[in-house]
Amino acid sequence: MVQVIDKSGKPLGPGQCGELVLRSPGLMCGYWGRLDEPVTDANGWYRTGDVCYYDEDEWLYLVERLSEFIHCRDRKVPPAAIEAVLFSCAQVQDCAVVGLPDPEVGQLPHAVVVPIPGCDDLAPCHFQQFADAKLPRSLRLEGGVTVVGKIPRNKLGKLDAVLLRQLQVGARWTPVWAVLVTPEQFITDQCAVCRAARATMTHIMWECNDAIAETNILTPHLARAVRKTDKDAQKAAAQFALQEITRQQSRPAPPS
């Protein structure tokens, strides 16, 4: 017997997403080496950790693993929902969404996109604006978008989310040039560097040196025309940015 239930354990109807649970006389007694750990709840249901829904004909559809949800503020963001929107973009060949650690909100939804051949020059803001226009506010890509040439997958074609997240978090960033920006147009609270740079009104465009992302990264809120500052201001902004990155990397990781 199987059911799809909500957070409180209440069974859900057709078309409603919830966790898949099952119960059977032939259910396993436990995991090898952990037989003392219960595998069912108080009512005998085994919680699979799969988010599913079923239709009127009782066909079951897998949506996501609960463990893959992104914990942003007080909500859980399903990566598959964002990926489905990105895949509807004609210029997207492959994509993946992961949660990047953020000391203030826990995790931020971040998309990694592989453009189709011939569209390699598209800026990350193109894909972010496409997705954000079609997504509800609670699912928007607050962590931004990275354009890459390849997304790490295993031999079965399944996303290696752990490796991808490590590559994104551990990417080495080098300041390319600094710009003087107007706070009303370019400063956003969704960007940690922006928040820290609010007093000086400077920002940095970045180039990612990681092998997986051989492209220049342009934050969406800086995707409009800006005027370059003089060399002294560029140097000061670059120093400021490096200090900010060092400070962020020294912060302890948020609790999982």
C-alpha positions as CSV (number, residue, x, y, z in Angstrom):
1,M,0.0,0.0,0.0
2,V,1.3,3.5,-0.9
3,Q,0.2,7.0,0.0
4,V,1.3,10.5,-0.8
5,I,1.2,12.6,2.4
6,D,1.8,16.2,3.5
7,K,4.0,17.4,6.4
8,S,1.4,16.5,9.0
9,G,1.0,12.9,7.7
10,K,-2.4,13.6,6.1
11,P,-3.0,11.7,2.8
12,L,-3.2,13.9,-0.3
13,G,-5.4,13.7,-3.4
14,P,-4.6,13.6,-7.1
15,G,-2.3,16.3,-8.4
16,Q,-1.0,17.2,-4.9
17,C,2.7,16.9,-4.2
18,G,3.9,15.2,-1.0
19,E,6.2,12.5,0.4
20,L,5.7,9.0,-0.8
21,V,5.2,6.5,2.0
22,L,4.6,2.8,1.7
23,R,3.6,-0.2,3.9
24,S,3.8,-3.9,3.2
25,P,4.1,-7.2,5.1
26,G,7.2,-7.8,3.0
27,L,8.9,-4.6,4.0
28,M,12.5,-4.9,5.1
29,C,13.4,-5.1,8.8
30,G,16.2,-2.5,8.5
31,Y,19.5,-1.7,6.9
32,W,22.5,-3.9,7.2
33,G,24.7,-2.8,10.1
34,R,21.9,-0.6,11.4
35,L,19.2,-3.1,12.4
36,D,18.6,-1.3,15.7
37,E,17.3,1.7,13.8
38,P,13.6,1.8,13.0
39,V,12.7,2.0,9.3
40,T,9.0,2.9,9.7
41,D,7.1,5.5,11.7
42,A,4.7,4.8,14.6
43,N,2.0,3.7,12.1
44,G,4.2,1.3,10.2
45,W,4.8,3.6,7.2
46,Y,8.2,3.7,5.4
47,R,9.1,7.2,4.4
48,T,10.9,7.1,1.1
49,G,12.1,10.7,1.0
50,D,10.7,11.0,-2.5
51,V,8.4,13.9,-3.4
52,C,5.7,12.6,-5.7
53,Y,2.1,13.1,-6.9
54,Y,-0.4,10.9,-8.7
55,D,-3.0,11.6,-11.3
56,E,-6.7,10.6,-11.6
57,D,-5.6,7.2,-13.1
58,E,-3.3,6.6,-10.1
59,W,-0.1,6.9,-12.1
60,L,2.7,8.0,-9.8
61,Y,5.1,10.7,-10.8
62,L,8.5,11.4,-9.1
63,V,9.2,15.1,-8.6
64,E,12.3,15.4,-6.4
65,R,14.2,13.9,-3.5
66,L,13.5,15.7,-0.2
67,S,17.2,15.7,0.5
68,E,17.8,17.8,-2.7
69,F,15.5,20.6,-1.6
70,I,17.2,24.0,-1.1
71,H,16.6,25.5,2.3
72,C,16.2,29.2,1.8
73,R,14.9,31.2,4.7
74,D,11.8,29.5,6.0
75,R,11.0,27.7,2.8
76,K,12.1,24.6,0.8
77,V,12.9,25.3,-2.8
78,P,12.6,22.3,-5.3
79,P,15.4,22.5,-7.8
80,A,13.5,20.5,-10.4
81,A,10.8,23.2,-10.6
82,I,13.4,25.8,-11.5
83,E,15.2,23.4,-13.9
84,A,12.0,22.7,-15.7
85,V,11.5,26.4,-16.5
86,L,15.1,26.8,-17.6
87,F,14.9,23.8,-19.9
88,S,11.9,25.5,-21.6
89,C,14.4,28.2,-22.7
90,A,15.3,27.7,-26.4
91,Q,19.0,28.6,-25.7
92,V,19.5,26.1,-22.9
93,Q,21.1,22.7,-23.6
94,D,21.6,21.6,-20.1
95,C,21.1,23.0,-16.6
96,A,21.2,22.2,-12.9
97,V,20.1,24.1,-9.8
98,V,21.9,23.8,-6.5
99,G,21.8,25.6,-3.1
100,L,24.9,27.7,-2.3
101,P,25.6,28.4,1.4
102,D,24.6,31.8,2.6
103,P,25.3,32.9,6.2
104,E,22.0,34.9,6.4
105,V,19.4,32.8,4.7
106,G,20.9,29.3,4.8
107,Q,21.1,28.5,1.0
108,L,20.5,30.5,-2.2
109,P,19.1,28.8,-5.3
110,H,21.8,29.0,-8.0
111,A,21.5,27.8,-11.6
112,V,24.3,26.4,-13.7
113,V,23.5,26.6,-17.4
114,V,25.0,25.1,-20.5
115,P,23.9,27.1,-23.6
116,I,23.3,25.5,-27.0
117,P,26.0,25.7,-29.6
118,G,26.3,29.2,-31.0
119,C,24.8,30.9,-27.8
120,D,28.0,30.8,-25.7
121,D,28.2,34.6,-25.6
122,L,24.9,35.0,-23.8
123,A,25.3,36.6,-20.4
124,P,24.0,34.8,-17.3
125,C,21.4,37.6,-16.8
126,H,19.7,36.4,-20.0
127,F,18.8,33.0,-18.3
128,Q,18.1,34.5,-14.9
129,Q,15.6,37.0,-16.4
130,F,14.0,34.3,-18.4
131,A,13.5,32.0,-15.3
132,D,12.5,34.8,-12.9
133,A,9.8,36.0,-15.3
134,K,8.1,32.6,-15.2
135,L,8.7,31.6,-11.6
136,P,6.9,32.7,-8.5
137,R,8.9,35.0,-6.2
138,S,9.6,32.2,-3.7
139,L,11.4,30.2,-6.4
140,R,13.5,32.9,-8.1
141,L,17.2,32.5,-8.5
142,E,18.5,34.6,-5.7
143,G,21.9,33.0,-6.0
144,G,22.3,34.0,-9.6
145,V,23.3,32.0,-12.7
146,T,26.6,30.7,-13.9
147,V,27.2,29.9,-17.6
148,V,29.5,26.8,-18.1
149,G,30.6,24.5,-20.9
150,K,29.7,21.3,-19.1
151,I,27.8,20.1,-16.0
152,P,29.3,17.2,-14.0
153,R,27.3,14.0,-14.3
154,N,28.0,10.3,-13.5
155,K,28.1,7.5,-16.0
156,L,24.3,7.1,-15.8
157,G,23.8,10.7,-16.7
158,K,22.7,11.7,-13.2
159,L,23.7,15.1,-11.9
160,D,26.6,15.0,-9.5
161,A,25.1,17.7,-7.3
162,V,27.7,17.3,-4.5
163,L,30.6,17.9,-6.9
164,L,28.8,20.8,-8.7
165,R,28.1,22.5,-5.4
166,Q,31.7,22.1,-4.3
167,L,32.9,23.6,-7.6
168,Q,30.6,26.5,-7.4
169,V,31.3,27.3,-3.7
170,G,35.1,26.8,-4.2
171,A,35.4,28.6,-7.4
172,R,38.3,31.0,-7.6
173,W,37.2,34.6,-8.5
174,T,39.5,37.3,-9.9
175,P,38.4,40.9,-10.3
176,V,38.4,42.0,-13.9
177,W,37.5,45.6,-13.7
178,A,35.6,47.8,-11.3
179,V,32.7,50.0,-12.1
180,L,31.0,52.9,-10.3
181,V,27.3,52.3,-9.9
182,T,24.2,54.1,-8.9
183,P,22.6,52.5,-5.8
184,E,19.0,53.0,-7.1
185,Q,19.8,51.0,-10.3
186,F,22.5,48.5,-9.4
187,I,22.8,47.8,-5.7
188,T,20.7,44.8,-4.6
189,D,20.3,43.2,-1.2
190,Q,20.3,39.8,-2.9
191,C,24.1,40.1,-3.5
192,A,26.5,39.8,-0.6
193,V,29.1,42.0,-2.3
194,C,26.5,44.6,-3.1
195,R,25.4,44.7,0.6
196,A,28.9,45.2,1.7
197,A,29.8,47.7,-1.0
198,R,26.8,49.9,-0.4
199,A,28.9,52.6,1.3
200,T,31.4,52.9,-1.5
201,M,28.9,52.3,-4.3
202,T,31.5,50.1,-6.2
203,H,31.1,46.7,-7.6
204,I,33.2,44.2,-9.4
205,M,32.7,42.2,-12.6
206,W,34.2,38.7,-12.1
207,E,36.0,36.2,-14.2
208,C,35.8,32.6,-12.9
209,N,39.0,30.7,-13.3
210,D,37.6,27.3,-12.4
211,A,37.8,24.7,-15.1
212,I,34.1,24.0,-15.1
213,A,33.2,27.6,-15.7
214,E,35.5,29.0,-18.4
215,T,33.5,32.2,-18.9
216,N,33.1,35.7,-17.6
217,I,30.4,36.1,-14.9
218,L,28.3,39.2,-15.1
219,T,25.8,39.7,-12.2
220,P,22.3,40.3,-13.5
221,H,21.9,43.7,-11.8
222,L,25.1,44.9,-13.6
223,A,24.0,43.7,-17.0
224,R,23.2,47.3,-18.1
225,A,25.6,50.0,-19.3
226,V,27.9,51.3,-16.7
227,R,30.7,53.8,-16.8
228,K,34.2,52.8,-15.8
229,T,35.9,54.6,-13.0
230,D,39.4,56.0,-13.0
231,K,42.4,53.7,-12.4
232,D,42.7,54.6,-8.7
233,A,39.0,53.8,-8.1
234,Q,39.4,50.5,-10.0
235,K,42.3,49.6,-7.8
236,A,40.5,50.5,-4.6
237,A,37.4,48.6,-5.7
238,A,39.4,45.5,-6.5
239,Q,41.1,45.6,-3.1
240,F,37.8,46.0,-1.4
241,A,36.3,43.0,-3.3
242,L,39.2,40.8,-2.4
243,Q,38.8,41.7,1.3
244,E,35.1,40.9,1.0
245,I,35.7,37.5,-0.5
246,T,38.3,36.7,2.2
247,R,35.8,37.7,4.9
248,Q,33.0,35.6,3.4
249,Q,35.3,32.5,3.0
250,S,36.3,32.8,6.6
251,R,32.8,32.5,7.9
252,P,31.7,29.2,9.3
253,A,29.4,27.1,7.1
254,P,25.7,27.4,8.0
255,P,24.3,24.4,9.9
256,S,22.9,21.7,7.7
